[in-house]
Amino acid sequence: MLQYVEVIALTTILPFYVLGRLATSFFTTERHKTWRTVCTHALFRFVAGHTAYVKSMLLRPTSDTYAKWTKNVRLSPTIEPLPDGAKLLWIGAKRVDKVLLYAHVF
């Protein structure tokens, strides 16, 4: 459910992003482009920048995304199983003096 809320949030942000790019195009190197070109480029830039993120959210389980991310940033994945099928995903060394618990519901 939370993933769908994030997708809706991204589609809500898109028109504001395009309008913002159009408004600032008068003061950048895009000033010689037509408004239609500026909006089209902004649309494709936004979609290209967020598509991989949205696909990884919707198509992969959290533990798979975590494993891929830790591999990309060269950390060792530490997954600790909890009761009722939950998992605790650690980032970096296990330090119980600083713990941020992020819980999301499907």
N, C-alpha and C positions, 0 to 999 in steps of 0.2 A: 504494500500500500504506500509506504513512504517513497519508494522509487517512482511511483506514478505521480505523487505530489511534486517531486523534484522535476519530472518531465513537464508537468503543467507549469511549474515555476519558470522553467527555461523558456517555454513558449510564450509565457506572459512577459518575460524580459525582452524577448526578441524585437518587438516593435519599438520599444524605448531605445534599444541599442542602435537600431537602424536610424531612427530619428536623431539620436545623438550624433551619430557619424555624419548624417546629412547636415546638421547644424554646424558642426565643427569643420566641415569640408571647405567652408568659405575662408578659413584661416590656415589651411594646410596646403600641401602640394596637390591636393585633389581639386583645387578650385577651378581648374580648367576642364574638369569632367562634367558631364550632364548630371542632373539630379537622379535620373534613372540609373545611370552607371554607378554612381556612388551608393545608391540603395542596394543595387544588385550585388556589388562587391561586398558591402557590409553584411548582407544576408548570407552569402557564401562563406565569408570569413567567420561569422558567428557559428554557422552550422558545422563547418569543418573543425572549429575549435572545441565544440561540445559534443559532437557525435560519438567519438570514441568513449568519452566519459559516460554518456547515457547508455551506450551499448554495454559497457562493462558493468554498469549498475543493474540493467534489466536482464542480461543474459547469463551472468555468472553468479554463483553463490559467493557470499562474503569471504569465506575461507580461501576460495580460489583466487579472488581478486587480491586478497592480502598476500598470498604466496607469490603471486606475480609481482606485486608492488615491492615486496621485500627483496626479491631477486633483482629488480631494476635498481634499487638504491643500495644494493650490496649489504643487506642485513640478513641475519639468519632468522627464519620464521620460527616463532615460538607460539604454539597453539596449545592452550591448556583446556581440556574438557571440563565442563561444569555439569551439575545435575540437570535433568530434563532436556538433554541434548544441546544445551547452550555451549558456547566456546568463548574462551578469553584469549584475545589476540594481542600479544605483547609487541611493542615497538621498542627496540633496543634492549638493554639489560633489564632484568626484573628488579625494580626498586619499589619496595612497598611504601617508601616515604613520599613518593610522587606517583599517584595513579589517577588517570582520567578514565572513567568508565562511561562509554558511549553505548547506549542500548537503543536498538531500533526494532520495530515490529514489522513483520511481513504482511 
